[in-house]
Amino acid sequence: NKDGSISVNWANAGLTDEVVEQFANNRLETLLAGLPNTGIECVIDISGNQLSGPVALAALLRRLRTAPVHITVLRLYNNRLIDTTSAVLAEHLNDAAEQQRP
C-alpha cells in the first residue's frame, strides 16, 4: 500500500490447514526477508477458507512475530476453526503485547 502497510487478501481462496502450514514453514521466511527492518503494519484476510485446526495458524503467526510485521487486522471468519484455536490467538496477542507491537 502507499502508506507502507501490507495487505494480504487470501479470502475465499480455498486454503486448507496443510497449505497454510506449508506456506508458513517453507515460503514465508523468503518473502519476509525482502521487507525493511522497520515495523510494517499488516492486514491479513484469510476468511472464508477451510482452516480448522490450530497448528497451521500457529505456524503462520509465529513466523510473522519473528519479522518486523505488526498484524493490525486478522480476519478469520467463515472458516471451520475449532475451539483450541483460541489458545493460538491468545498466545499471539500475548507475545505481540510483550514485544510492544500493536
Secondary structure as GFF3:
##gff-version 3
##sequence-region A 1 102
A	DSSP	beta_strand	6	9	.	.	.	ID=ss1
A	DSSP	alpha_helix	17	26	.	.	.	ID=ss2
A	DSSP	alpha_helix	28	33	.	.	.	ID=ss3
A	DSSP	beta_strand	40	45	.	.	.	ID=ss4
A	DSSP	alpha_helix	54	65	.	.	.	ID=ss5
A	DSSP	beta_strand	69	75	.	.	.	ID=ss6
A	DSSP	alpha_helix	85	98	.	.	.	ID=ss7
###
